[in-house]
Amino acid sequence: MRSTDHAGIGALVGWIAIDALARGRSLRTKLGLWTYGVLLSVFIDLDHFVLARLKTGSWSHLRRALAHPTWALTSTKEVFPDVGMKLERLTSHVIVGGILVLVLRPFDRLFATYTAIVLYAHLLADLLHDVGLVR
């Protein structure tokens, strides 16, 4: 999926989660959580560059994305044309997300739960996209 699609999903799911989890919290706290959720929805995909490095032995994909960030965020399919990593990227999201939630949990239960919900939505969107149920 494109990063812009993930940002939209993160924005929607993040706001719904905030409404359910952060009642009674300040607007500033809610906006901070929502911003974090949108950014997390997009930047969790940075693990793809590590996978590409492991598979190709080169950081060329990352260098190209850093040189052309707008292209990398809007043309995601073109960033890794020569690297097959469908299952690996989903697996890495589960690993990274699980570790992140476990690390956050002792410090802030709301933040950890919110992180889990946003990452679940990201992973579900990737799975639905990969099996062809969404574009």
C-alpha positions in Angstrom: 0.0 0.0 0.0 1.1 3.6 -0.5 2.2 5.6 2.5 -0.6 8.1 1.8 -3.1 5.2 2.2 -1.6 4.1 5.5 -1.7 7.7 6.7 -5.4 7.9 5.9 -6.1 4.6 7.7 -4.0 5.7 10.6 -5.8 9.0 10.8 -9.3 7.4 10.8 -8.5 4.4 13.1 -6.4 6.6 15.3 -9.3 9.1 15.9 -11.7 6.2 16.6 -9.3 4.7 19.1 -8.8 8.1 20.8 -12.5 8.5 21.1 -12.7 5.1 22.8 -9.6 5.2 24.9 -8.8 8.8 25.8 -12.1 10.1 27.1 -11.6 12.9 29.6 -8.1 13.6 28.3 -7.2 17.1 27.1 -7.5 18.1 23.4 -3.8 18.6 23.3 -3.2 15.0 24.5 -5.7 13.7 21.9 -4.1 15.6 19.1 -0.6 14.4 20.2 -1.8 10.8 20.2 -3.5 11.2 16.8 -0.4 12.8 15.3 1.7 9.9 16.7 -0.8 7.4 15.2 -0.6 8.9 11.7 3.2 9.0 11.8 3.4 5.5 13.1 1.1 4.3 10.4 3.5 5.5 7.8 6.9 5.1 9.4 6.4 1.5 10.6 7.2 0.7 6.9 10.8 1.8 7.4 11.5 -1.8 8.4 11.2 -2.6 4.7 14.5 -0.9 4.1 16.2 -3.1 6.6 14.7 -6.2 4.9 15.8 -4.9 1.5 19.3 -4.5 2.9 19.3 -8.1 4.3 18.1 -9.5 1.0 20.3 -7.5 -1.4 23.3 -6.6 0.7 22.9 -3.0 -0.3 21.4 0.2 1.1 20.6 1.5 -2.4 16.8 1.4 -1.8 17.2 3.6 1.2 19.6 6.0 -0.5 17.2 6.3 -3.4 14.2 7.0 -1.1 16.2 9.6 0.9 17.2 11.3 -2.3 13.5 11.4 -3.5 11.3 11.3 -0.4 8.1 12.5 -2.2 8.5 9.7 -4.7 9.2 7.1 -2.0 6.0 8.1 -0.1 3.7 8.2 -3.1 5.1 5.4 -5.3 5.7 2.7 -2.7 5.5 -0.2 -5.2 8.4 1.3 -7.2 10.7 1.6 -4.2 11.4 -2.2 -4.0 10.8 -3.5 -7.5 13.5 -6.2 -7.3 13.0 -7.4 -3.7 10.4 -10.0 -2.9 9.5 -9.6 0.7 5.7 -9.9 1.1 5.7 -12.3 4.1 8.9 -10.9 5.6 7.6 -7.4 5.7 4.3 -8.5 7.4 6.3 -10.6 9.9 8.7 -7.7 10.6 5.6 -5.5 11.4 4.4 -8.1 13.9 7.8 -8.3 15.5 8.5 -4.6 15.6 4.9 -3.8 16.7 5.0 -6.5 19.5 8.3 -5.2 20.8 7.1 -1.6 20.7 3.9 -2.4 22.6 5.8 -4.5 25.2 8.3 -1.7 25.8 5.7 1.0 26.1 3.3 -1.0 28.3 5.1 -0.5 31.6 5.4 3.3 31.1 2.0 4.2 29.7 -0.9 1.8 29.2 -2.9 4.2 27.0 0.0 4.8 24.7 0.8 1.1 24.4 -2.8 0.2 23.7 -3.2 3.0 21.2 0.1 1.8 19.5 -1.3 -1.8 19.3 -4.6 -0.6 17.7 -2.9 1.6 15.1 -0.4 -1.1 14.1 -3.1 -3.7 14.0 -5.0 -1.5 11.4 -1.8 -1.1 9.4 -1.1 -4.8 9.3 -4.7 -5.6 8.5 -4.7 -3.1 5.6 -1.5 -4.7 4.3 -2.9 -8.2 4.5 -6.2 -7.2 2.8 -4.2 -5.4 0.1 -1.9 -8.4 -0.4 -4.7 -10.8 -0.9 -6.4 -8.4 -3.3 -9.4 -7.3 -1.3 -8.4 -3.7 -1.4 -6.3 -1.6 -3.8 
